Amino acid sequence: MDYFNYRDGHLYAEDLAVKELAEEFGTPLYVYSRATLERHFQAYDQPLQGHPHLICYAVKANSNLAVLNVLARLGAGFDIVSQGELERVLAAGGDPARVVFSGVGKQVNEIRRALSVGIKCFNVESLPELERIDSVAESMGVIAPISIRVNPDVDPQTHPYISTGLKANKFGIAFDEAPAVYQRAASLSHLKIVGVDCHIGSQITQLAPFLDALERLLVLVEQLKEQGIQLQHLDLGGGLGVTYDQENPPSPSDYAKAVIERLGQTDYELIFEPGRSIAANAGLLITRVEYLKQGEEKNFAIIDAAMNDLLRPALYDAWQAIVPVEPPKPGALPARWDLVGPVCETGDFLGKDRQLALLPGDLLAVRSAGAYGFAMASNYNTRNRPAEVMVDGAHRQLVRQRESYEQQMAGEQLLSR
Ligand code: LLP
């Protein structure tokens, strides 16, 4: 559920007409709804009241400071994968004691920074990383809290590029090897074992793979207990899918309730790392039609947003709804349109074969663009990245200015000789 609705044929973001936002801030423009972000966070948080838990929003999905700030104010934790994300969390008022640090390639300087601000936990993905964290902690005279990311080898039945919990993936430590890695961790003097984590993939639309992964983790937890290793938390990662088209994923509250039911009276702290299910449907990408090109085989609407602004369609062949911002104007041409950007690549499209009635100058909204949208934007073709606006009721705030050419070129130099 989101707060982007039509009123008399005009698309609104909460209480503001999207057309007016586009006119005020220009296009392409990312528009986020604070109420939607809050609602999605609460959908995880509420059912877990009464059980120790922490919702660590996956910063990679959308790392705008205002988005992080909305969540920090609700008491969210954060799942980070780089020092850059950590700096953003800190700048947004996030509590470092609620940060978990995932990712296969943590560098020494990143580990040091995370230790110096006192994060909650490192989600360790390999034996060499475990040893590295121990030695950095030793050099600083501190103890590093760690969890081992195990690979439960369950098939999340999602796109191969975003499934991460299979044996063939680069992530985590094989289930069967995990006890030995825990033993090694227990033997290292500057580590404190606090938990176990997994993340099996993204855009998962059924509960079964998550519950299968939980079963696997619980087997491991028991095994570790027998070996004298007592964990404090279970981190189930992120991955819950959203509705882009016809998908009907379980809601965050269904998911949270199912997990609580399985865990019963155990007092392990539960951690989730949702990204998409919090941010995706809290954002729109607004774009304007520049030209219409009706060809013999295809009708192209050339829009001012491109693959550099929203990469998912080009990269994963992802489908996102593209809807009109206003009722069709007199003379609009109804047809099936390929919505393509100005970037010089055949793969530069945001949607194909979309039935719309269009005229040049029309505004369109790409839905479900709040996650892995701006966060994956680039400057390809030297295009400035879009502006971002946060809507809160009838209030709106520019939360990132449109990038400028000066900003893009800052830091570059002509040759000195
Ligand atoms: N935790 C870890 C360790 C992750 O690797 C990820 C996402 C998450 C949490 C958050 O997963 P989510 O709840 O958002 O599914 N760019 C792709 C998605 C890549 C997801 C990578 N890992 C896309 O646009 O579909």
Residues whose N, C-alpha, C, O or C-beta is under 5 A from the ligand:
A	BS01	LLP	A58 A61 S102 I162 H199 G201 S202 Q203 G237 G238 G239 L240 E273 P274 G275 R276 S277 R312 Y372
